């Protein structure tokens, strides 16, 4: 197996000109079969998919420095190659691809790096395939996480019984991004829970279980924010619009561990470039660091 990453601008999914789609303002509909072919060359074959299966095989072979016949199969993904940028009158915004959910991953890694040696055990999990349902060998629905935790426990002289005991006394913060109230679409938000960019970490609630937060875990995360000296916000989805979800309910059910769903407010979730407040990044890191440091036992005592 070989990893590959072409760092230059290579492909473009081009949108139809408005002159050829006069009804675009009535509602843009993209057909995943017909309208999302990436273009990477001038020939008709390349424009329709890059010269086909063997054409892409040849490109990968050249990129990896091997013969085409050595490339048997591949997993590839298109990403925005433009670098993240700060914008706004005071440079207060961060515009970047994949803030959902690389931003939360960054916060978890920063918190783990700050976790002192000899402190209570802490684990971070960066899961694959969350946006396509998490049903894979390494996704949150699978057995991978429980198996890894059990192997770590046994390697440190414990047992499965000890793992189950530890899980019963643990808490999980499921970190994903959150919807900040959009100034151009305020009617799409719950009027009583108007989450703002730059307002600190967001605790996400849903009575239908789309988020795993309950009263106990919400209070625990509030305590962590208090320890970090950062504000927090509460988010609830508008009742007449279907709510998204996270891996929080999936892992909470699989491991029977108390869970809080949290995030940072942003605009344009799942767009090629998303937008958030720069100030929320440091507040997120501080809150996650305090969450690891305070621990579930202290949360419950408080």
N, C-alpha and C positions, 0 to 999 in steps of 0.2 A: 504494500500500500504506500502511496506517495501523496503528500499534501501539495496543493498548488494554489497560487494566488496571482492572477494577472492584475497588476496595480494600475495600469493605464486605462484610459477611456476606450472602450471596445465596442459596446453595443448600445442601441437606443431603441426604446419602444416609442415610436412617433405617433402623436395624436393627429387626427384628421383636422384639416384647416376648417375654420368656422364658415368659410365661403361654401364648403361642400356639406355642411351640416347646420343649416339655418335653425333647426329646432334644438340646438345644444342647450340653450337657456331654459328650455322646458324640462330638462332632465337628461343628464348624460348616462347612457347605458353602455357598458363595455361587455362584449361577449368574450369569455375567456378562450374560446376556441378560435375566433376569427380576428380579434382586435389586439392581441397581446404578443404577436410575434416580434421578437427583437431583430433589428436590422444591423448587419455588420459588414456589408460589402455592396458593390454596385451591380454585380451580376444578378439576374432574377433568382437564381438558385440560392445565392447568399442572402438576398433580401428576404427570401421566404423561410429562412432558417439556418443559413450559414453553410450551404452546400450539403446538408443532410448529415446523417450519422457519421459517415467516413470523413466528411469535411471537418467536423468538430474533433474527431479522433486525430486527424493530422495536425490540427492546431494544438491539441494537448501534447502530442508527441514532440512537437517543436518546442513548446514551452518547457517541457520536462527534460528535453535532451535525450529522447529515446526513439526507437523505431516505432512506426505506427502500429505494427503487429503486437508490440509489447503492451499497448493500451487496451485492456480487455473490457473495462467498464468504468463508470465514473458517477460521482454525485457532484453536481455543480449548482451554483446559486448566483444570481445577478444581484449586485449591490451598487448603490450610489457611490461614485468615486470622488465626488467633490468633497473637500475637507470641511469639517465643522467650522462655523463662523459665529462670532458674536455680532449682534446687531441691536438697533434701538438708539435713541438719542443719547443714552448714557451707557451704551453697550451692555444693557441689562439682560438681554435675551441670548439664548444659545439655540442656533438652528443647526440641526445635524440629522443624518440618517440613523435610523434604528435606536433612537433614544429609548423607545419601547422595544427591548427591555435591557439594552446594554447599560443604561444609566443605573438601574438597580443592581446589576452585576458589579459595576464599578464600586458602588457604595458598600456592597457586601464584602468585596475584596479589601477595600480600605479598612473596614471594621475588623476583619480577620487579621490584617497586618498589624493593627493597633492592639489586638488582644494580648494581654501580658502572659508570659510563660508562668505556669503554675496556677493560673486561674482556672475556674470551672471549665469543663470541656465545652467547646463551641464548634459547630459544623456549618459550612455554607454549601449549598447545592445549586449548581447552575444547570438547569435541565434543558434538554433538547426538545424540539418539536411541540412546544406549547401552543403555537399558533395554528397547528393542524390537528389538534385533539389530544396530544400527549400519549397516544397509543402506539408505542414502539418499544424496542428492547431497552432503550435508554430514556424513554419518556416517563412522566410522572405517574401514568397509569400502571406501568410495569413494575416488576419486582426488583429492579436494579437497585434502587435506593435502600430498601430494607436489607437486601443481600450485602451491600457494601457496609452498612452500619453493623450488621451481625459479624462480618469478617473482621472489622476493626475492633469490635468488642472482644472477640475470641483471641485476636492477636495480642491484646493487652491483658490476657489472663481471665477474661470474663466468660459469660455463657449467654445463651439465648434468653434465659430467664433474667439475667442481669440487664440485657438490652431492653426487654419489655418493661422492667422496673424503671430504667432510665427514661424511656419514652413517656411513661406515665407521669414522670415528674418534670417533663420538658415543656417548652413552648416553642412554636414555630412562627416566625414572621415571614409570611409569603409576600415578597416585594415585587410589584409590577407598577406600571405607570397608571395615572389617574386622569380623568377628564376635568380640566379647568373650565370655568364658565366662559364661553366664547362670546365676545362682545357683539358679534354679528348674528348669533343664533341663541340668544338667551332663553328662548322658549323651549329649547331642547333639554334644559336642565331643571332639576328639582328646585323650586323656589326657596325652600328652607335649607338647602345644602349647597350653597354657591361657593364652590372651591375656587380659590384664586391662585394664579401664578405668583410665586414669591412669598406665599403664606405659610410655608413649612410643610412637613410630611402630612400625608392624607391617610386617615383610617377609613377603610371602605366597609360599608354595611349593606346587607341585602337579606330581607326576611325570607326569600326563597332559597337561600343557601348558595347563591352564585358566588358570594364571598364567604369565607369561613369565620369571620369575626363574630365573637359573642361579647357579652358585657365584661366578662373576666379578662379576656385577652385584649379588648379595647382599653380597659383600665391599665393593664400592664404596659401597653405601649405608650399610653399617656404618661405614666411614671417615668419611662425611659426618656421621653422627650423633656420632661421636667428636669431630670438629672443632666441632660445635655444642654439645657438652657435654650431650647428651640420651641417655637409654637407648633401646634398641630391643628389639623382641620378634619372634619367629618364629612364623608361623602355618601350619599344615597342616590341611586339611579332614579330617574323619573319613572313613575309607576306604569305609564302607558307606552313606554318604549322598552323593547327587550333588552335585558342587561347582559353584558359580557361576563366573562368569568376568568379565573386564574387557576394555577395549579394548587392553590391553597386548599380548596375543598377536596381535591383528589388525594393529596398527601395526608391531610387531616383524617380522611376516612381510611386510607390504607394503613396508616401507622397508629391511628387512634391517639393523636397528639393534639393538644390545644393549639389553635392557630388564630393569628390575626392577619388580615389582608391589609397591606399598606401600599403607598405609592407616592409619586411626586406629580403635581399638576402639570399638564401639558396641553397644547393645541395640536390639531392635525394628526392624531394618533393613526398609525399605519400608513401615513403618506410617505412618499419618497424622502421628504425632509420634514422633520417634526420640530416643534418649538416649545421651549420651556424657559423658566427664569434661571439665570446663573446662580442666584442666591440659594435656590433650593438644593443645589448639588452639595454644598458644604453642610447645610442643615440636615440633609439626608445622611451624609457620612457621620455626622455627630450623633444623630439619633440611633443609627444602626450600631455604632460603637458603644453607646450607652446601653442599648438593648442586650448586647452580648455581655457587658460588664455587670449589669445589675442582676440578671438571671431570674428564672421563674420563681425560685423559692422566695427571693426578696420581693418580687412582684406580689406574690400571694400574701406575704406577711403584711405588706402595706395595704 
